[in-house]
Amino acid sequence: MKTIQSNNQKKLHSMQYRTLGKTGYKVSEISLGTWQVGGKWGQPFSHDNADQILNTAVDTGTNFIDTADVYGDRESEKAVGRLVKNRTEKIYVATKCGRRLNPHVSEAYTPKAMRQFVEESLQNIGIEQLDLIQLHCPPTEVYYRPEIFEVFDRMIEEGKIAKLGVSVEKVEEALKAIEYPNVDTVQIIFNMFRQRPAELFFEQAKKKNIGVIVRVPLASGLLTGKFSADTSFESGDHRKDNREGELFDKGETFSGVPYDTGLKAVEKLKTAFPDVSPAQLALKWVLMFDAVSCVIPGASKVDQVLSNVEAGEMNDLSQKDMATVKEIYDEFIKETVHHLW
């Protein structure tokens, strides 16, 4: 497989870095999520496309890559492994485990299963230690089972992993997870259509020095402003198949916002901010919160990587801008999602 190397390309962007909580890692504030890095949702995985996206991200100063063993059925992890092998820069590799369990229920989570997942990811990526392993949106009951968190301490002692985090669906889960002293990071959905984490969770995260990794910052693309009532999504794309939670938590799809409602809110945002790319506005809005360590938008093509990175170079939003976003959220979105996650 051809690997694209571009170590010597001049970095054209001025990436900013933030500390990922008590891990101490200095990570790019705009990092990369790799759910759809090998192609659009519903499309076959393309390693050439993945290589281009990953290398472009590193060229811009991105040094934190989030993947998972279920993305592309392990193909995303393999692409990240190839990237790390072929670059000289320090790249923090974060992966996730647990979603391969079938059925995906609390009882399936065992210390033995967690250990096996870590071993498989190490082998798949081709590295000796994971910078960060994250439980991948486990059922809420798992957060109340200390033995699942304790097994990761053993693997830290053995040098297989450096740090432990969780990826959560709900604020309740995030708050419970950070009661465990070995949990260093929380990955959570936070965007202009999902604002609840900015309340109690961000306050507690700052108090405990938890690294906050923001996922789904563009609400599955809804906040890019490129969708309309006529937009069609292909079979295999969760934006078609999971609107009512048929496959997994519906909060993963358009942040749980009813599609038509989301479109109305996006039009209001476009009117309020006519001179700004909606996607870049959405990413910059996330970065205005100092509890956030990094945001991990996905990308299915190189242009999206470059656009995402440019969002970090925008001027800060004013208090008036932030208040405008809040007003639109309160008018269109809050009633439908705020209490659910």
C-alpha positions in Angstrom: 0.0 0.0 0.0 1.4 3.4 -1.0 2.0 5.7 2.0 2.0 9.4 1.5 4.9 11.1 3.3 5.1 14.8 3.6 7.4 15.4 6.6 9.2 18.2 4.8 6.2 20.2 3.8 6.2 23.6 5.3 3.5 24.0 7.9 1.2 26.7 6.7 -1.0 26.9 9.7 -0.4 28.2 13.2 -1.8 25.5 15.3 -2.5 26.2 19.0 -1.9 23.6 21.7 -3.6 23.0 25.0 -2.8 20.6 27.9 -4.9 17.5 27.9 -5.8 17.6 31.6 -3.6 15.6 34.0 -2.1 13.6 31.2 0.2 16.5 30.7 0.1 16.0 26.9 0.3 19.2 24.9 -2.2 18.5 22.1 -3.4 20.4 19.1 -6.6 22.2 19.9 -8.0 21.1 16.5 -7.2 17.4 16.4 -8.7 14.6 14.2 -11.4 12.0 14.8 -11.2 9.1 12.4 -14.6 7.5 12.4 -15.1 8.3 8.6 -11.4 9.0 7.7 -11.3 6.2 5.1 -14.3 7.5 3.2 -17.8 8.8 3.9 -20.1 6.9 6.2 -21.6 4.0 4.4 -18.7 3.8 1.9 -15.9 1.2 1.8 -12.7 2.1 3.6 -10.0 3.6 1.4 -6.5 3.4 2.7 -5.2 5.9 0.1 -7.8 8.5 1.2 -7.0 7.8 4.9 -3.3 8.2 4.3 -3.9 11.6 2.6 -6.2 12.8 5.4 -3.9 11.7 8.2 -0.8 13.1 6.7 -2.4 16.4 5.9 -3.6 16.7 9.5 -0.1 16.2 10.8 1.3 18.7 8.2 -1.0 21.3 9.8 0.3 20.6 13.3 -2.2 18.1 14.4 -0.6 15.8 16.9 -3.6 14.0 18.5 -5.4 11.3 16.5 -8.5 9.6 17.9 -9.5 6.2 16.5 -11.3 3.1 17.6 -11.2 -0.6 17.0 -14.6 -0.5 15.3 -13.9 2.3 12.9 -13.7 0.6 9.5 -13.6 -2.7 11.3 -10.0 -2.0 12.5 -8.9 -0.4 9.2 -8.8 3.1 10.8 -6.4 1.8 13.5 -4.2 0.3 10.8 -4.1 3.6 8.9 -3.1 5.4 12.1 -0.4 2.8 12.8 1.0 3.4 9.3 1.0 7.2 9.9 2.9 6.9 13.2 5.5 4.6 11.6 6.1 7.0 8.7 6.3 10.3 10.5 9.0 11.7 12.7 6.7 14.0 14.7 5.3 13.0 18.1 1.7 11.9 17.5 -0.5 11.0 20.4 -2.5 7.9 19.6 -5.9 7.5 21.3 -8.1 4.5 20.6 -11.2 3.1 22.1 -12.5 -0.3 23.2 -15.7 -2.1 24.1 -18.0 -1.5 21.1 -16.9 -4.8 19.6 -18.8 -6.6 22.3 -21.9 -8.3 20.9 -24.4 -8.0 22.5 -23.1 -4.6 23.8 -24.3 -4.9 27.4 -22.8 -4.3 30.8 -22.3 -8.1 31.5 -20.1 -8.4 28.4 -17.6 -5.9 29.9 -15.1 -8.0 31.8 -11.4 -7.3 32.8 -10.4 -10.2 30.5 -12.3 -8.7 27.5 -10.8 -5.2 28.1 -7.3 -6.7 28.3 -7.9 -8.6 25.0 -9.1 -5.4 23.3 -5.9 -3.5 24.3 -3.7 -6.3 23.1 -5.5 -6.4 19.8 -5.3 -2.6 19.3 -1.5 -2.6 20.1 -1.0 -5.3 17.5 -3.3 -3.7 15.0 -1.6 -0.3 15.2 1.8 -1.8 15.6 3.0 0.1 18.7 4.1 -1.0 22.1 2.1 1.5 24.2 -1.1 3.3 23.7 -1.0 7.0 24.7 -4.6 6.8 25.6 -7.2 4.0 25.8 -10.8 5.0 26.2 -13.9 3.0 27.1 -16.1 3.4 24.0 -19.5 4.6 25.2 -20.2 1.6 27.5 -23.7 1.1 29.0 -24.3 3.4 31.9 -24.1 0.4 34.4 -20.4 -0.1 33.5 -19.5 3.2 35.1 -20.6 1.7 38.4 -18.3 -1.3 38.2 -14.9 -0.5 39.7 -13.3 -3.8 38.6 -13.6 -2.6 34.9 -11.6 0.5 35.7 -9.1 -1.3 37.9 -7.9 -3.6 35.1 -6.5 -0.6 33.3 -4.2 0.2 36.2 -2.6 -3.2 35.8 -2.1 -2.5 32.1 -0.6 0.9 32.9 1.9 -0.8 35.3 2.8 -3.2 32.5 3.4 -0.4 30.1 0.7 -1.4 27.6 -1.2 1.9 28.0 -0.1 5.3 29.4 -3.5 6.9 30.2 -7.1 5.9 30.6 -10.2 7.9 29.4 -13.8 7.4 28.6 -16.0 8.3 25.7 -19.5 9.0 27.0 -23.1 9.6 25.8 -24.4 11.4 28.9 -23.2 14.0 31.3 -24.2 11.6 34.1 -21.7 9.1 32.8 -19.0 11.7 32.5 -19.5 12.8 36.1 -19.4 9.2 37.4 -16.3 8.4 35.4 -14.2 11.2 36.8 -14.8 9.8 40.3 -12.2 7.1 39.4 -8.7 8.5 40.0 -7.2 6.7 37.0 -9.6 8.4 34.5 -7.6 11.3 33.0 -9.8 12.3 30.0 -13.5 12.4 29.0 -14.6 12.4 25.3 -18.1 14.0 25.1 -20.5 15.3 22.5 -20.5 19.1 22.8 -21.5 21.6 20.1 -23.9 24.5 19.4 -26.8 22.0 19.5 -25.6 20.1 22.6 -24.7 22.6 25.2 -25.4 20.9 28.5 -21.8 19.7 29.2 -20.8 23.4 29.6 -22.8 23.5 32.9 -21.8 21.1 35.7 -19.5 18.8 33.8 -17.1 21.4 32.6 -17.0 22.9 36.1 -16.1 19.5 37.6 -13.6 18.7 34.8 -11.7 21.9 35.5 -11.7 21.2 39.2 -10.3 17.7 38.7 -8.0 18.7 35.8 -9.7 16.3 33.4 -8.8 16.5 29.7 -11.9 17.2 27.7 -12.0 15.9 24.2 -15.0 17.2 22.2 -16.5 14.8 19.7 -19.3 15.4 17.2 -18.6 19.1 17.1 -20.4 19.5 13.8 -23.5 17.5 14.8 -22.8 14.8 12.1 -22.4 17.6 9.5 -25.6 19.4 10.3 -23.7 22.4 11.5 -21.7 22.7 8.3 -24.8 24.3 6.7 -24.5 22.1 3.7 -27.6 20.1 4.2 -31.2 20.8 3.2 -34.6 19.1 3.4 -33.7 17.4 0.0 -30.4 16.0 1.1 -30.3 12.2 0.9 -28.0 9.9 2.8 -26.9 6.5 1.6 -27.8 3.2 3.2 -25.1 2.4 5.7 -24.8 6.0 6.8 -26.0 6.5 10.3 -27.5 9.8 9.3 -30.1 7.8 7.4 -30.3 4.6 9.5 -30.0 5.9 13.1 -32.3 8.9 13.4 -34.4 7.2 16.0 -31.6 5.2 17.6 -32.1 2.1 15.5 -28.4 1.2 15.6 -27.0 3.0 18.7 -27.7 6.0 20.8 -29.6 8.5 18.6 -27.7 11.3 20.3 -24.7 10.3 18.0 -26.8 11.3 14.9 -27.3 15.1 14.5 -26.7 15.3 18.2 -30.2 13.9 18.7 -31.8 17.0 17.2 -34.7 16.3 14.9 -33.4 16.9 11.4 -36.0 19.5 10.3 -35.6 21.4 13.6 -31.8 21.4 13.1 -32.1 22.8 9.6 -34.2 25.7 10.9 -31.7 26.5 13.6 -28.8 26.3 11.1 -30.6 28.8 8.8 -30.9 31.2 11.8 -27.2 30.8 12.5 -26.4 31.6 8.9 -28.4 34.7 9.1 -26.8 35.8 12.3 -23.3 35.0 11.1 -23.4 35.7 7.3 -19.7 36.2 6.8 -18.4 33.0 8.5 -18.2 29.4 7.3 -20.8 27.6 9.5 -18.5 24.7 10.1 -15.6 26.9 11.2 -18.0 29.0 13.4 -19.1 25.7 15.1 -15.6 24.6 15.8 -14.5 28.0 17.0 -17.5 28.2 19.3 -16.4 24.9 21.0 -12.8 26.3 21.5 -14.2 29.3 23.3 -14.7 27.1 26.4 -11.5 26.9 28.5 -12.5 23.5 29.9 -12.0 22.0 26.4 -8.6 20.5 25.7 -9.2 19.7 22.0 -11.9 19.1 19.5 -11.8 16.1 17.1 -13.9 16.8 14.0 -13.8 14.0 11.4 -12.9 14.3 7.8 -13.7 12.2 4.7 -11.4 14.3 2.5 -8.4 16.6 2.7 -10.3 19.8 2.1 -12.3 19.2 5.3 -9.1 18.8 7.3 -7.8 22.1 6.1 -11.1 23.9 6.7 -11.2 22.5 10.3 -7.7 23.7 11.1 -8.5 27.2 9.8 -11.3 27.5 12.3 -8.7 27.6 15.1 -7.1 30.7 13.4 -10.3 32.7 13.5 -10.7 35.6 15.9 -12.4 34.8 19.1 -16.1 35.1 19.2 -17.4 38.1 21.2 -19.7 37.8 24.2 -22.5 39.1 21.9 -21.7 36.3 19.4 -21.8 33.7 22.1 -25.1 35.1 23.4 -26.6 34.9 19.9 -25.7 31.2 19.6 -27.3 30.7 23.0 -30.5 32.4 22.0 -30.8 30.2 18.9 -30.2 27.1 21.0 -32.8 28.2 23.5 -35.3 28.9 20.8 -35.0 25.8 18.6 -32.9 23.1 20.3 -32.9 23.1 24.1 -36.4 21.7 24.6 -35.6 18.7 22.4 -32.2 17.6 23.7 -31.0 19.3 26.8 -32.5 17.0 29.3 -31.7 13.8 27.5 -27.9 13.6 27.6 
